Amino acid sequence: MTALDGLSGDEGRGEVVFTAAGCASCHMAPDSKGEDQRNLLGGQAFATQFGTFYAPNISPDMDAGIGGWSDLDLANAIMKGVSPEGSHYFPALPYWSYERMAPQDLVDLAAYLRTLPADPTPSKAHDVGFPFNIRRMLGGWKFLNMRPDFVIDGDLTEAEIRGRYIAEALAHCGECHTPRDALGGLDTSRWLAGSVTPDGKGKIPNITPAKLTWTEEEIVEYLTSGFTPEFDSVGGHMAHVVDNMARLPEEDRRAIASYLKKVPPAE
């Protein structure tokens, strides 16, 4: 018995999960535009202090992609960071966040992924040196870092709960906006307080109320149009995030704004 028993996927709902989770943003080919973003052949490079990780092919191809995976295989990969063969995935796949996904959302996502184009392009091997390339060490990393609980708790409204689910689980906002320790674990005591880019060359902003002083309406507008209250426009990888957020129902963007106002201010 698993948490997925008895659940059937709905590809329409799965597309919403796919969009909120930003799957295409990482797994499409570099510089893809329009409908090509639905072809999840992978190949984008993500440089970090531990090495360079390449997004794998997660198209429905039976050999190069995940076409032969069951819903349980996908759940173990996304939520536990474990391959169908039982090896650990690197946490460049944000399973720390995805662990909080609802089982129904997982099977809906699986149903949608199976409707996308199959592509035979092989996944590119990661460029990670010793000792970080020893995957069995990741079991220890997971023991130290994996927690299924949400970071923000307490007396939350229905909208704040929905916003928390999108921000902490699906959209995995904390993976970029929260500082990390020397081993790459998230410092949840400074949740969303800003960080450095994975390659160490730039800064990712603090989006707690200590620094993000926009109104909820201004946050919603930013997640819809990409324009800030100062008439600046979104750039970098965040442009993909805003593009995804703009495709969600408006109540979801409002829920995220409500949640961000609930996050404790952190410097």
C-alpha positions as CSV (number, residue, x, y, z in Angstrom):
1,M,0.0,0.0,0.0
2,T,1.2,3.5,-0.8
3,A,-0.2,7.0,-0.5
4,L,-0.9,6.8,-4.3
5,D,-3.2,3.7,-4.1
6,G,-6.6,4.4,-5.5
7,L,-5.7,7.7,-7.1
8,S,-6.1,8.5,-10.8
9,G,-4.5,11.4,-12.5
10,D,-6.2,14.2,-14.3
11,E,-4.0,15.9,-17.0
12,G,-5.8,19.2,-16.7
13,R,-5.1,19.5,-13.0
14,G,-1.6,18.2,-13.7
15,E,-0.8,21.0,-16.1
16,V,-1.5,23.5,-13.2
17,V,0.9,21.5,-11.0
18,F,3.5,21.4,-13.8
19,T,3.2,25.2,-14.3
20,A,3.4,26.0,-10.6
21,A,6.4,23.7,-10.1
22,G,8.3,25.3,-13.0
23,C,9.2,21.9,-14.5
24,A,9.7,23.3,-18.0
25,S,11.9,26.1,-16.7
26,C,14.6,23.6,-15.9
27,H,14.0,20.7,-18.1
28,M,13.3,22.3,-21.5
29,A,16.3,22.7,-23.8
30,P,18.4,25.8,-23.4
31,D,16.8,28.9,-25.0
32,S,13.6,27.1,-25.9
33,K,10.6,29.3,-26.9
34,G,6.9,28.8,-27.2
35,E,5.7,25.2,-27.7
36,D,9.3,23.9,-27.7
37,Q,9.2,24.5,-23.9
38,R,6.9,21.5,-23.7
39,N,9.7,19.3,-25.0
40,L,11.5,18.3,-21.8
41,L,14.7,16.9,-23.3
42,G,16.8,18.6,-20.6
43,G,20.4,19.9,-21.1
44,Q,20.3,23.2,-19.2
45,A,23.5,23.7,-17.0
46,F,23.3,24.8,-13.4
47,A,26.7,25.8,-12.0
48,T,27.2,25.5,-8.3
49,Q,30.0,25.3,-5.7
50,F,29.7,21.5,-5.8
51,G,29.9,21.2,-9.6
52,T,27.7,21.7,-12.7
53,F,24.4,19.9,-12.9
54,Y,22.6,19.3,-16.1
55,A,18.8,18.9,-16.1
56,P,17.9,15.4,-17.4
57,N,15.5,14.3,-20.0
58,I,12.0,13.9,-18.4
59,S,10.1,13.5,-21.6
60,P,7.9,10.4,-22.0
61,D,10.6,8.7,-24.2
62,M,10.8,5.1,-23.1
63,D,14.6,5.0,-23.2
64,A,16.0,8.5,-22.7
65,G,13.2,9.8,-20.6
66,I,10.7,8.7,-18.0
67,G,8.2,7.0,-20.3
68,G,8.7,3.6,-18.5
69,W,8.2,5.0,-15.0
70,S,5.2,4.3,-12.9
71,D,3.5,6.9,-10.7
72,L,5.3,5.5,-7.7
73,D,8.7,5.8,-9.6
74,L,7.9,9.5,-10.2
75,A,6.8,10.0,-6.6
76,N,10.0,8.5,-5.3
77,A,12.1,10.6,-7.6
78,I,10.3,13.9,-7.0
79,M,9.5,13.6,-3.4
80,K,12.3,11.4,-2.0
81,G,15.1,12.0,-4.5
82,V,15.5,8.3,-5.3
83,S,15.7,6.8,-8.8
84,P,13.8,3.7,-9.9
85,E,17.0,1.8,-9.5
86,G,17.3,3.0,-5.9
87,S,20.2,5.5,-6.2
88,H,20.1,9.0,-4.7
89,Y,19.5,12.0,-6.9
90,F,21.5,15.2,-6.2
91,P,19.4,17.9,-4.5
92,A,19.8,20.0,-7.6
93,L,16.4,18.4,-8.0
94,P,14.5,20.3,-5.3
95,Y,13.0,17.2,-3.6
96,W,13.5,19.0,-0.2
97,S,10.5,21.1,-1.3
98,Y,8.6,18.6,-3.4
99,E,8.5,16.2,-0.4
100,R,5.5,18.4,0.7
101,M,3.5,17.7,-2.5
102,A,0.0,16.2,-2.1
103,P,-0.2,12.7,-3.6
104,Q,-3.1,13.7,-5.8
105,D,-1.0,16.5,-7.3
106,L,1.7,14.0,-8.0
107,V,-0.5,11.6,-9.9
108,D,-2.1,14.5,-11.8
109,L,1.4,15.7,-12.7
110,A,2.3,12.3,-13.9
111,A,-0.8,12.2,-16.1
112,Y,0.1,15.5,-17.7
113,L,3.8,14.6,-18.3
114,R,2.7,11.6,-20.3
115,T,0.9,13.9,-22.8
116,L,4.1,15.8,-23.7
117,P,6.4,15.0,-26.7
118,A,8.8,12.1,-26.3
119,D,12.4,13.0,-27.2
120,P,15.2,10.5,-27.5
121,T,18.0,12.9,-26.6
122,P,20.2,11.3,-23.8
123,S,20.6,13.1,-20.6
124,K,23.9,14.7,-20.1
125,A,26.1,13.5,-17.2
126,H,26.7,15.9,-14.3
127,D,30.1,17.4,-13.9
128,V,30.6,16.9,-10.2
129,G,34.0,16.1,-8.7
130,F,35.1,14.0,-5.7
131,P,33.8,13.7,-3.0
132,F,30.5,15.2,-4.0
133,N,30.0,12.7,-6.8
134,I,29.7,9.8,-4.2
135,R,25.9,9.5,-4.3
136,R,25.7,7.2,-1.2
137,M,26.8,10.2,0.8
138,L,23.5,11.9,-0.1
139,G,21.7,9.5,2.3
140,G,23.4,11.4,5.1
141,W,22.5,14.7,3.6
142,K,18.9,13.7,3.5
143,F,19.0,12.5,7.1
144,L,20.3,15.9,8.2
145,N,18.0,18.0,6.0
146,M,14.8,16.3,4.9
147,R,11.8,17.4,6.9
148,P,8.2,16.9,5.6
149,D,6.8,19.7,7.7
150,F,6.0,23.1,6.3
151,V,8.3,25.9,7.5
152,I,5.6,28.5,8.3
153,D,2.8,27.2,10.6
154,G,0.4,28.6,13.1
155,D,-3.1,30.1,12.6
156,L,-3.3,30.5,8.8
157,T,-6.2,31.5,6.6
158,E,-7.3,29.3,3.8
159,A,-5.6,31.6,1.3
160,E,-2.4,31.6,3.3
161,I,-2.4,27.8,3.5
162,R,-2.8,27.6,-0.3
163,G,0.0,30.2,-0.8
164,R,2.2,28.3,1.6
165,Y,1.7,25.1,-0.4
166,I,2.5,26.7,-3.7
167,A,5.5,28.7,-2.3
168,E,7.0,26.0,-0.1
169,A,6.2,22.9,-2.1
170,L,5.4,23.3,-5.7
171,A,7.2,26.6,-6.7
172,H,10.0,25.7,-4.2
173,C,10.7,29.4,-3.5
174,G,13.0,28.6,-0.6
175,E,15.4,26.7,-2.7
176,C,16.7,30.0,-4.2
177,H,15.7,32.6,-1.6
178,T,16.8,30.9,1.6
179,P,20.5,30.9,2.7
180,R,22.3,27.5,2.7
181,D,24.9,26.0,5.0
182,A,28.3,24.7,3.9
183,L,26.8,21.4,2.8
184,G,24.0,23.0,0.8
185,G,21.2,22.5,3.4
186,L,18.6,25.2,3.7
187,D,18.8,27.4,6.8
188,T,15.1,27.6,7.6
189,S,15.7,29.9,10.6
190,R,16.3,32.6,7.9
191,W,13.5,31.4,5.6
192,L,13.4,33.5,2.4
193,A,15.9,36.0,3.8
194,G,17.9,36.0,0.5
195,S,20.9,34.1,-0.6
196,V,23.7,34.0,-3.2
197,T,23.2,32.5,-6.7
198,P,24.3,28.8,-6.9
199,D,27.5,29.8,-8.8
200,G,28.3,32.3,-6.0
201,K,28.5,35.3,-8.4
202,G,25.2,37.1,-7.7
203,K,22.7,37.7,-5.0
204,I,19.1,36.5,-4.7
205,P,16.9,39.0,-2.8
206,N,15.3,38.8,0.6
207,I,11.5,38.4,0.1
208,T,10.4,38.5,3.7
209,P,8.6,41.6,4.9
210,A,11.9,42.9,6.2
211,K,12.9,43.8,2.7
212,L,9.9,43.1,0.5
213,T,7.6,46.0,1.5
214,W,5.2,45.8,-1.4
215,T,1.5,45.6,-0.8
216,E,-0.3,42.3,-1.6
217,E,-1.7,44.0,-4.7
218,E,1.8,45.0,-5.8
219,I,3.1,41.4,-5.3
220,V,0.1,40.1,-7.4
221,E,0.9,42.6,-10.1
222,Y,4.6,41.5,-10.2
223,L,3.6,37.8,-10.4
224,T,1.3,38.7,-13.2
225,S,3.1,41.2,-15.4
226,G,6.7,41.1,-14.1
227,F,6.7,44.8,-13.3
228,T,7.7,46.1,-9.9
229,P,6.1,49.1,-8.2
230,E,9.1,51.1,-9.3
231,F,8.4,50.2,-12.9
232,D,11.4,47.9,-13.2
233,S,10.9,44.6,-14.9
234,V,11.8,41.0,-13.9
235,G,14.9,39.5,-15.4
236,G,17.1,36.4,-15.2
237,H,15.7,33.1,-14.1
238,M,12.9,34.9,-12.2
239,A,11.4,35.8,-15.6
240,H,10.6,32.1,-16.0
241,V,9.0,32.0,-12.5
242,V,6.8,35.0,-13.3
243,D,5.8,33.5,-16.6
244,N,4.7,30.4,-14.7
245,M,2.9,32.3,-12.0
246,A,1.0,34.4,-14.6
247,R,-0.5,31.3,-16.0
248,L,-1.9,30.2,-12.6
249,P,-5.4,31.2,-11.5
250,E,-5.4,34.7,-10.1
251,E,-6.5,33.4,-6.7
252,D,-3.3,31.4,-6.5
253,R,-1.2,34.5,-7.1
254,R,-3.2,36.3,-4.4
255,A,-2.6,33.3,-2.1
256,I,1.1,33.6,-2.6
257,A,1.0,37.3,-1.8
258,S,-0.9,36.6,1.4
259,Y,1.6,33.9,2.4
260,L,4.6,36.2,1.9
261,K,3.0,38.8,4.2
262,K,2.8,36.0,6.8
263,V,6.5,35.1,6.7
264,P,8.4,36.4,9.7
265,P,10.7,39.3,8.8
266,A,14.4,38.2,8.5
267,E,17.5,40.1,7.8
